[in-house]
Amino acid sequence: MNTSPRPPMPINSPSYPTEFQQVILKKSQNFVGRTFVFTAISNFLQRYDRGYFTIIGAPGSGKSAILAKYVTENPQVLYYNAQLPDKNRAEEFITTISTQIETENFTSLHSLLQQISDKLEPQQEFIIAIDALDAVNHTDQTKGSNLFYLPRYLPRGVYFLLTRRPYLRKQSGLLIETPFQILDLATYPQQNHEDIQSYIRQYVNNDEELTAELTAKSENNFMYTSAKLSDHLSQILPAAFEKFDGLPPGLEAYYQQHLHKMIPPNSSSQEKEFKSSVLSVLVQVSSVVSAESIASTIDADEYDVEEVLENWREFLTLQEIDGEIRYSLYHSSFRDFLSKQVNFG
């Protein structure tokens, strides 16, 4: 039986909420590089007919900017940002996505995606980009369900492009049985280094000496670099480089958010004291340190220390040495910020 081709879904011009438009515009400004990420995404879409592609990176590594740039270059992609106020719950996510594609007749996210898949052309792709999946609040969700109720299985032609901070697999919040790929920005140090250099050159008029110095201080972190350049733009001169110290207000506020997440203000006194002791050791060491060493230093149970470090995974860099995992804070400027705090809790 012959049938006429089905028309494509009306998803070519999604109506992003105003707050999403503002984020996309801000994050994609002065964007440079990251070609290796976009190439990996393209290859994934060509290789699989559905799936999850996840970009992982430490705070400030440029994940949000990458996603914003991808959306500006691919306007048919639906966009959602879980880090904005009141946007971190599943109900809001599903409502916003259905509004962007002007669909109301569905019983679940899975049924919605199936309806979309059934109407896609053979080579047509339906992509939902979610920034900051680690910010999702799943306390109101069914126990054991995926973050945002993201489907375990995906229908043909449906893809999710996710960004999130580093996490332990057992704490991923996702059970997926469909094609997936994880791209960890930390495993591309050379590409990150080159992209940071290109970004800095936009501001320092190709002063290679200054570019090299700022690149070294950046530790491949775009948030740190952007904040410093914006705050000290008038001082970006070789003779005034010594004035490039200190944290701009925006970065201090950003690090304060980190600290509140690591040691919530409403924690019990005992919990604050213990976590502060662990954090104090991380701040004092200039390299990496093991959980065993931290436990020995503060006279605590190693298991309890490991549990705290696991919950802080997004703010830490892990390195395996002689079969043992060792930890450090993800950026030296964050360590400097913490060192000036009188009381972590």
Secondary structure, 3 states (H helix, E strand, C coil): CCCCCCCCCCCCCCCCCHHHHHHHHHHHCCCCCCHHHHHHHHHHHHHCCCEEEEEECCCCCCHHHHHHHHHHHCCCCEEEECCCCCCCCHHHHHHHHHHHCCCCCCCCHHHHHHHHHHHCCCCCCEEEEEECHHHCCCCCCCCCCCHHHCCCCCCCCEEEEEEECCCCHHHCCCCCCCCEEEEEHHHCHHHHHHHHHHHHHHHHCCCHHHHHHHHHHHCCCHHHHHHHHHHCHHHCCHHHHHHHCCCCHHHHHHHHHHHHHHCCCCCCHHHHHHHHHHHHHHHHCCCCEEHHHHHHHHCCCHHHHHHHHHHCHHHEEEEEECCEEEEEECCHHHHHHHHCCCCCC
